């Protein structure tokens, strides 16, 4: 229950996709915000997105700059396809360059009888344009102009009071290039946002932001990835699975391969994560795509995120699984029922990937395949806590009732040694794939290692992938040592394909 005397806060959109989610509502009207960022982090882009969105809402804005000239701002806006028409700009870059180091700079305070030229120009621009929103780009220059930390503090507090009296929402930009001294600017403002940029050993720059304080409002703590793309900055809020509980009916999702569904007591359960584990080339990805094809047959949405191969290759080898689906996977992608995305290993952050998955879920996707986790881990070798990212992502998907399938390749060819990626504890169901040799022929086997949501068979069955699709045989009761890759073979097994029909030529 809210307190009867508590003042109601009015939030205004920041104009930056995802940032309002981090701020849990947006900027507070009449707030005094500080945006700290290293050069090249995108702070000017964020500021422009903010004021341009407010202009579209019919609210006058003023952009005061001591660092970026008007021409620089126009170049930045042109690069994103924006227009600065209607935005009042107070360009003080030339005056600031001349004034740095001079003792002429003073302090704006009611007790003072003289104001510095820079401060006078700012106040005059505010009085003339009467804006509701002001961006002040040049806190580092103001710090240099002030000369010492005490004067800087008094100057900043005086400006804060000036804007507060006129009920103006203010966004201060600071590139952190000048020393702070004993005064930290975040102690003088109502809210502080920090943007960081760093370069990995390979690939494009990684960017993330975090909020240290918002006086009078809650916010999402921790790092949030963001990107500078065509059209501006896009923030990918950190995924918190606990915020996305959803009721759904648990059902069984079959593969369409009778013997495989028999091993899993009907199929995979909605709201669970399944791990397909085995050496390279053993059929993990094809079995994963079998579930996707069956989902499309039911007229439901599916999504595939591939790190290891290009989309055309994925579609080409999936054609045999979609023989009864007119047009194949490409048709379903064009119609929007299938979302297939090739992930560039050098361009992705963990937050951006989680954002793509979440966006797919919000469109109603029922089955999601991640192929493979090896590629995911290799794409972001310098990211810390990737397993924690995965845990949060899988928990979110499970709470949304999605069938999640992740592929992990083990080291080794015939048997497959222990994987460097130990995520088996994250999975509700584990399918183990193995090679084995019998009568001079290399064959494949599949077994269900665990299933938390119900019964499953503990038998080992032969797996074949042919032009007819995925085929799984009856239990290999005549074998010993299949899991070691050196079995002793006794008898034959009958193969069972889709819809329980044995393929021709099998005895």
Helices and strands as residue ranges (DSSP letters): E 11-12, H 19-22, E 27-28, E 32-37, H 43-56, E 61-65, H 70-79, E 88-91, H 93-99, H 117-129, E 133-137, H 139-146, H 149-165, E 169-174, G 185-187, E 191-198, E 206-214, E 224-229, E 232-236, G 241-243, E 252-253, H 258-263, E 268-269, E 273-279, H 284-297, E 301-306, H 311-318, G 319-322, H 328-335, E 338-342, H 350-362, E 365-371, H 373-379, H 386-399, E 403-410, G 424-426, E 429-438, E 441-451, E 460-466, E 469-475, G 482-484, E 495-496
